[in-house]
Amino acid sequence: MEKTRVDDIIKLNKADLRGKLLCFPTDTVYGLGALYGDREAIERIYVLKNRSHDKPIANLCAGIDQVEELGIEITPLTRTLIARYWPGPLTIIFPTPGGKVSFRMPDCQPALKLLRRFGPLATTSVNESGEPELNDYRKIDARFGQHIDYFITDPWDFTGTASTVIDITGDVIRVIREGSIKF
């Protein structure tokens, strides 16, 4: 695992991150991420975490424009939610022609720098599936260091509370996971 600062990693080309895993701070916990749509790297996340493929991985974005660029429809209600809660700990599950996809905009400058440079990242917490999140470099290195390509060392204060996850694919907002935002 190579330790680096966000200002150094954003000097890389997007192609340099294909197949790679990054560990970086977000506003809630450390994130384990891969380029959006990078099937090889995303599969590495599932294997690393012993995560069931039935449990999708959320995506982080730098703003609503990155979601719209993917052709995802943003309803007026969703725009209102995004205006109120992004950046912040709200993950929104959107409908797509192929099913569903979720996005969140973190309130964390190192993460936002990565997202602005490389686009959306498929991201999850750093932990074995079902276990508590790891938010300490030494613990992350001991457990997952040999599997993570880059560890972003920029400091950030975590809330330690998972994001609230809502599903807007139906007629009503469904709360999938209650986090720091209450509905």
N, C-alpha and C positions, 0 to 999 in steps of 0.2 A: 504494500500500500504506500503510495507516494503522498506525502504531506505537502500541501501547497496552499497558496492564498488565492482567493477568487480573482484578484487582479492579474495573477499569472495564468490561471487556467483559461480565462477568457481570451488570452492571446492565441490559443489553439484554434484550429479550424474545426468545424462541426464534424467533418469526416474523421478527425482524430479521436472522437469519442464514440464512434460506432463500435458496439460490442462491449463497451466499458461501463463500469459501475462507479458512481460518485457518491460520496457521503458528504453531506453539507448541512449547515444549520438552516432551520426554518424558524418561524415564530413560535411553533408549538413544541417540536422535538427535532432531533437530527433526522434528516431524510436520507433514504437510500434510493438513488435515482438512476434512470437511463433515459436516453433520448426517446421522445415520443415516437412510437411506431417501430422502434428497434427491437424486433422480435428476439434476436439472439440475446441481447442484454436483459430484456424483460424476463426471458426464460431463466437466465442466471439468477434473477431476484427470486423467482418462485422456488428454485432449487435451494438457494442459500437460506431462505427462510423456512423451508419445508412447508410452503404455503399451498393450499389446495387451489387448483386452477378454477374452481367454482367461485372463488373469492377474487373479484377484479381488483386491480391496482388503480388507485386514483392518479390524477395528473395535476401538476402544478403549472400555472401560466403566469405571464407577466401582466395580463390584463384581458379585458373582454375582446379586444381586437384579435388576439391569438386564437380565441375560441371561434370567432366569426370566420377567420381565415380558413378554418377547417370545414366550413360549410354548415356549422351547427346553428340552428335557428335560436335566436334570443327573443323570447316573448316579452311583452311590456312588464309583466309581473317579475320575470327574471331580471330584467334591467333594473327594476326597483330594488330587488334584493341585492344585486351586485353593487349598485350605487351606495347602499347602506352598509354592506358587510365586507366588501373587498377594498383594499387588502384586509385580510383577517381570517379567522378560523371557521369559515363556512365553505364546505365542499358541496357542490351542486351536481346532481346527476341529471344530465340532459338526454332527451330523446334524439336518436339518430336513425337514419334509414336502416342501419344494420343492427340496431339494438339500443344500448345505452352507453354513455361515457360520462365520467365525472371530472370536474375541474375545480381548482381552488387557487386563489391568488394570495400567497403568503405576505405577511407584513414583516419582511426581513430583507434588509438591503443586500447581503451577500447572495441570498437565494434569488432575488429579483435581478441582480446583475447576471447570474447564470442564465436565467430564463429569457432575459432580453437578448443575450448573445446567441443562445443555442435553441431558443424556442421552448415549447412545452416539454416537461420532463415527466415520465411515468415515475411516481414516487410513493414510497411507503416508509413506515418507521423502521428503524434498525433494531431488529429483534427476531428471535425464533417465533414463528407464528403461534399466537396464543400466550406468549410470554411478555413481561413488561418491556417497554422501550428502553434502549440503552442510550444514554446521553452523556457518556464519559468516554473520552478518546481511548484511555487505557483498556476499558472494558470492550469497546468496539474493536480495537486492534487485537486483543486477545481472542475474541470469539470469531471475528469475521475478517480480520486484517489481510489474510492471505487471499481473500476473494474480492476485495474492494480495490479498484485501480487508483482512485484519487480520493484523498480526505481533505476537504476544505477546512482550513484551520481558523478562519476568521471568527472572532468571538461574537457570540450573540446570547442574549438572555432568553431562555425558553419559558413559555407559560407552563409547560408540563401537562397541559390538558389537551386532549385530542380535539380535532375540529368537529363541529357539528356537521352531519351529513344529511342532506335532504334530497328527496327524489321529486322532481317536477315533471315526470314523464306522463302523469295521469291528470285527472281533473282537479286534484287537490295536492297540496304540499304534504308529502309524507316524511316524517322524521325517521331516518334509518338508524342514526346514532346521535344521541344527545351529547354535546360537548359543552364548550363554554358559552355558546349562543343558545338561548332557550326560545323555543317556539310554542 
